[in-house]
Amino acid sequence: MNDGARGSRIIRRLGGAVIVQDPASAAVPDMPLASIAAGPVDFVLPAAVIPAALTTLAMRAGAAELFCGPALPSLLSPPATPLVI
């Protein structure tokens, strides 16, 4: 499968952060493995932790501008400090 890798490249090209489910917890590990192999991946997390990671990213400074458009690429870039959940 290469759809995960393709999606990861598009997200990165647009300045976004790539969050990939840990292949060990995935029902179909090929997609996250393809994304990881395609790199770069910002976070590899168990599925149960991904919602909290998304919430943390959305609560960063500038998140209110998400719906305005211009801040979207910078908002989705990886945090300056590692995400710890």
C-alpha positions as CSV (number, residue, x, y, z in Angstrom):
1,M,0.0,0.0,0.0
2,N,1.3,3.5,-0.7
3,D,-1.7,5.6,0.1
4,G,-0.3,6.4,3.6
5,A,3.0,7.4,2.1
6,R,1.3,9.6,-0.5
7,G,-0.8,11.3,2.1
8,S,2.2,11.9,4.3
9,R,4.0,13.6,1.5
10,I,1.0,15.8,0.7
11,I,0.6,16.8,4.4
12,R,4.4,17.7,4.7
13,R,4.3,19.6,1.4
14,L,1.5,21.8,2.8
15,G,3.5,22.3,6.0
16,G,1.5,20.0,8.2
17,A,2.5,17.6,10.9
18,V,2.3,13.9,10.1
19,I,0.8,11.7,12.8
20,V,1.0,8.0,12.1
21,Q,-0.6,5.2,14.0
22,D,1.9,2.8,15.6
23,P,2.0,-0.2,13.2
24,A,1.9,-2.6,16.2
25,S,-1.6,-1.3,17.1
26,A,-2.9,-1.1,13.5
27,A,-5.3,-3.6,12.1
28,V,-3.6,-3.1,8.7
29,P,0.1,-2.1,9.5
30,D,1.1,-1.7,5.9
31,M,-0.3,1.9,5.6
32,P,1.5,3.3,8.7
33,L,4.7,1.4,7.7
34,A,4.6,3.0,4.3
35,S,4.2,6.4,5.8
36,I,7.1,5.8,8.2
37,A,9.3,4.5,5.3
38,A,8.4,7.5,3.2
39,G,9.3,9.9,6.0
40,P,9.4,12.3,7.5
41,V,6.9,11.4,10.2
42,D,6.5,13.7,13.2
43,F,4.7,11.4,15.6
44,V,4.2,7.6,15.7
45,L,1.5,7.0,18.4
46,P,-0.9,4.2,19.5
47,A,-4.4,4.8,18.1
48,A,-5.7,5.6,21.6
49,V,-3.3,8.5,22.0
50,I,-3.9,10.2,18.6
51,P,-7.0,12.1,19.7
52,A,-5.1,13.7,22.6
53,A,-2.2,14.5,20.3
54,L,-4.6,16.2,17.8
55,T,-6.2,18.2,20.7
56,T,-2.7,19.3,21.9
57,L,-1.8,20.5,18.5
58,A,-5.1,22.3,18.0
59,M,-4.7,24.1,21.4
60,R,-1.3,25.6,20.4
61,A,-1.0,29.3,20.0
62,G,-2.7,30.4,16.7
63,A,-5.2,27.6,16.6
64,A,-8.1,30.0,16.5
65,E,-6.9,31.0,13.1
66,L,-7.4,27.5,11.8
67,F,-10.7,28.4,10.3
68,C,-9.4,31.6,8.7
69,G,-7.1,29.8,6.4
70,P,-3.7,31.7,6.3
71,A,-2.3,30.2,9.5
72,L,-3.1,26.6,8.6
73,P,0.4,25.5,7.3
74,S,2.3,27.0,10.2
75,L,-0.3,25.8,12.8
76,L,0.1,22.2,11.7
77,S,3.9,22.2,11.7
78,P,5.5,20.2,14.5
79,P,5.7,21.8,17.9
80,A,9.0,23.4,19.0
81,T,9.1,21.0,21.9
82,P,8.4,17.2,21.8
83,L,4.8,16.2,22.3
84,V,4.6,14.2,25.5
85,I,1.4,12.4,26.3
